């Protein structure tokens, strides 16, 4: 359970959006938090991948393979990540 205090203007805007969409304020807030967390998880994985690639340039380690496998799982369309995971 999470309680969030909003300023009056944001509360009124959220209420209007919720009414207009026929959704609850909690549902909209939950979606917004989910998108925020997903975005920041993706940024973390991108940084891990970048660091792994730098390590590969200096010499391969088992830890590099593990990070690249995580990156490949997150982005199966990326051929550079997929190579190390295969």
Secondary structure, DSSP 4 states (H G I P E B T S, - for coil): -------HHHHHHHHHHHHHHT--HHHHHHHHHHHHHHHHHHHHHHHHHHHHHHHHHH---HHHHHHHHHHHHH-TT-HHHHHHH-
